[in-house]
Amino acid sequence: MNDILVLYYSRNGHTAQLARLIARGVEEVPGARARLRQVPPVAPVTEQAQPPEPEEGAPYVTRQDLHECSGLALGSPTRFGNMAAPLKHFLDGTGAEWASGTLAGKPAAVFTATSTMHGGQESTLLSMALPLLHHGMLLLGLPYTEPALTSTLSGGTPYGASHVAGPKGDNAITEHERELARALGRRLADAARKLAAP
């Protein structure tokens, strides 16, 4: 069984919805299992310790999740064309995994949600790709053989799955966005399966 870690930070739930769709795509591949995890929020002043489990959503990620995964899908909403601070904070703390090569040679993919069409989707996806390249991961995108990539009028890029949530965050995930998120999950799980084959 290949465990694919679907790791995300989500502020308003849109990135979490994409994560669940990617996880569904992962589990459409025989022998693959999705492991949904999130990173905890960060704050400039901490008055009390974060509980070990979030009040809602997936469990918080542990270092063990990184060691045990066969592939990684990484997601964040955009913050000024970049990944959100909680995800960056988590990645900045993976120096030991970088030094030991924990993620080297494993396939990876990225996903995001923005409030507007031109709100920095591609630059956010690329910002998440950079640390994964430093970890030695094998980055996957969405090829144009996916029909929804040329049909979508909202999210979906060759760099990874995405969603346009709208200025008030009330846009539902479109059918094309759903198709592309699931396709990314399948592609990631299939690559992990092929890499694990003798």
C-alpha positions as CSV (number, residue, x, y, z in Angstrom):
1,M,0.0,0.0,0.0
2,N,1.4,3.3,-1.1
3,D,0.5,6.2,1.3
4,I,0.2,9.5,-0.4
5,L,0.4,12.4,2.0
6,V,-2.1,15.2,1.1
7,L,-0.8,18.0,3.3
8,Y,-2.4,21.5,3.4
9,Y,-3.2,24.7,5.2
10,S,-6.7,26.0,4.7
11,R,-8.1,29.2,6.2
12,N,-11.7,29.3,4.8
13,G,-12.1,25.6,3.7
14,H,-11.5,25.9,-0.1
15,T,-8.0,24.4,0.0
16,A,-9.3,21.6,2.3
17,Q,-12.0,20.8,-0.3
18,L,-9.3,20.5,-3.0
19,A,-7.3,18.3,-0.7
20,R,-10.2,15.9,-0.2
21,L,-10.7,15.8,-4.0
22,I,-7.1,15.0,-4.6
23,A,-7.3,12.3,-1.9
24,R,-10.3,10.8,-3.8
25,G,-8.2,10.7,-7.0
26,V,-5.3,9.1,-5.1
27,E,-7.6,6.3,-3.9
28,E,-8.9,5.6,-7.4
29,V,-5.4,4.1,-8.1
30,P,-5.2,0.4,-7.0
31,G,-2.8,0.0,-4.0
32,A,-2.8,3.7,-3.1
33,R,-4.1,5.3,0.1
34,A,-4.5,9.0,0.8
35,R,-3.3,10.3,4.2
36,L,-4.9,13.7,4.8
37,R,-3.0,16.1,7.1
38,Q,-3.0,19.8,7.8
39,V,-0.5,22.2,9.3
40,P,-1.5,24.2,12.4
41,P,-1.9,28.0,12.2
42,V,0.8,30.3,13.4
43,A,0.5,33.6,15.2
44,P,3.0,36.4,16.0
45,V,2.1,36.0,19.7
46,T,1.3,32.6,21.2
47,E,-0.7,32.8,24.4
48,Q,-1.4,29.1,24.8
49,A,-0.1,25.9,23.2
50,Q,-1.9,24.6,20.1
51,P,-3.9,21.4,21.0
52,P,-2.5,18.2,19.6
53,E,-5.5,17.7,17.3
54,P,-7.4,20.4,15.5
55,E,-11.1,21.1,16.3
56,E,-12.1,20.2,12.8
57,G,-10.6,18.8,9.6
58,A,-7.7,16.4,9.2
59,P,-5.2,15.7,12.0
60,Y,-2.0,17.8,12.2
61,V,1.0,16.5,10.3
62,T,3.9,14.8,12.1
63,R,7.4,14.1,10.9
64,Q,6.5,10.5,10.8
65,D,4.0,11.3,8.0
66,L,6.8,12.6,5.9
67,H,8.9,9.5,6.5
68,E,6.1,7.1,5.7
69,C,4.6,8.7,2.6
70,S,5.4,7.5,-0.9
71,G,4.4,10.8,-2.4
72,L,3.2,14.3,-1.4
73,A,0.5,16.7,-2.5
74,L,1.1,20.1,-0.9
75,G,-1.6,22.8,-0.8
76,S,-2.1,26.3,0.5
77,P,-4.3,29.4,-0.2
78,T,-2.4,32.2,-1.8
79,R,-1.0,35.1,0.3
80,F,0.2,37.9,-2.0
81,G,1.2,35.3,-4.7
82,N,3.0,33.1,-2.2
83,M,2.1,30.2,0.1
84,A,0.5,31.0,3.5
85,A,2.7,31.5,6.5
86,P,1.7,28.3,8.4
87,L,2.8,26.1,5.5
88,K,6.0,28.0,5.0
89,H,6.7,27.8,8.8
90,F,6.2,24.0,8.6
91,L,8.5,23.6,5.6
92,D,11.1,25.8,7.2
93,G,11.3,23.3,10.0
94,T,12.0,20.3,7.8
95,G,15.8,20.7,7.8
96,A,16.4,17.3,9.3
97,E,14.3,15.6,6.6
98,W,16.2,17.6,4.0
99,A,19.6,16.5,5.4
100,S,18.6,12.9,5.6
101,G,16.9,12.8,2.2
102,T,13.5,11.7,3.6
103,L,11.6,13.0,0.6
104,A,14.3,12.6,-2.1
105,G,13.1,10.7,-5.1
106,K,9.4,10.8,-4.1
107,P,6.8,12.3,-6.4
108,A,5.1,15.6,-5.4
109,A,2.4,17.9,-6.6
110,V,1.0,21.2,-5.5
111,F,-2.5,22.9,-5.3
112,T,-4.0,26.2,-4.3
113,A,-7.1,28.3,-4.0
114,T,-7.4,32.1,-4.6
115,S,-10.2,34.6,-4.3
116,T,-9.8,36.0,-7.8
117,M,-8.8,34.6,-11.2
118,H,-5.5,36.5,-11.3
119,G,-4.8,36.3,-7.5
120,G,-1.5,34.6,-7.8
121,Q,-2.4,30.9,-8.4
122,E,0.6,30.1,-10.6
123,S,3.2,32.0,-8.4
124,T,1.8,30.3,-5.3
125,L,2.1,26.9,-6.9
126,L,5.6,27.7,-7.9
127,S,6.5,29.0,-4.4
128,M,5.5,25.6,-2.9
129,A,7.4,23.7,-5.6
130,L,10.7,25.4,-4.7
131,P,11.2,23.7,-1.3
132,L,10.1,20.4,-2.7
133,L,12.8,20.7,-5.4
134,H,15.3,21.3,-2.6
135,H,14.1,18.2,-0.9
136,G,14.9,16.3,-4.1
137,M,11.3,15.5,-4.9
138,L,10.0,14.7,-8.4
139,L,7.5,17.4,-9.3
140,L,4.4,16.5,-11.3
141,G,1.9,18.9,-12.9
142,L,-1.2,18.5,-15.0
143,P,-0.6,17.7,-18.7
144,Y,-2.8,19.2,-21.4
145,T,-4.0,15.6,-22.1
146,E,-6.4,16.4,-19.3
147,P,-9.4,17.9,-21.3
148,A,-10.6,20.0,-18.4
149,L,-7.3,22.0,-18.5
150,T,-8.2,23.6,-21.8
151,S,-11.9,23.9,-21.0
152,T,-11.8,25.4,-17.5
153,L,-13.1,29.0,-17.1
154,S,-11.9,29.1,-13.5
155,G,-9.1,27.2,-11.7
156,G,-6.8,24.6,-13.0
157,T,-3.2,25.1,-14.3
158,P,-0.4,22.9,-15.7
159,Y,1.5,23.7,-12.4
160,G,-1.2,22.0,-10.2
161,A,-4.8,22.0,-9.2
162,S,-6.5,25.2,-8.2
163,H,-9.8,26.8,-7.4
164,V,-11.2,30.4,-7.7
165,A,-13.2,30.9,-4.5
166,G,-14.5,34.4,-5.4
167,P,-13.9,37.7,-3.5
168,K,-16.4,36.6,-0.8
169,G,-15.3,33.0,-0.8
170,D,-18.7,31.8,-2.0
171,N,-17.8,30.1,-5.3
172,A,-18.4,26.4,-5.3
173,I,-15.7,24.2,-6.8
174,T,-16.6,23.8,-10.5
175,E,-16.8,20.5,-12.3
176,H,-13.6,21.2,-14.2
177,E,-11.7,22.1,-11.0
178,R,-13.0,18.8,-9.4
179,E,-11.9,16.8,-12.4
180,L,-8.4,18.4,-12.4
181,A,-7.9,17.9,-8.6
182,R,-8.9,14.2,-8.9
183,A,-6.6,13.8,-12.0
184,L,-3.7,15.3,-10.0
185,G,-4.3,12.8,-7.2
186,R,-4.4,9.9,-9.7
187,R,-1.3,11.1,-11.4
188,L,0.6,11.4,-8.1
189,A,-0.5,7.9,-6.9
190,D,0.3,6.3,-10.2
191,A,3.8,7.8,-10.3
192,A,4.4,6.6,-6.7
193,R,3.2,3.1,-7.7
194,K,5.5,3.1,-10.7
195,L,8.5,4.3,-8.7
196,A,7.9,1.6,-6.1
197,A,7.8,-1.2,-8.7
198,P,10.7,-3.6,-8.7
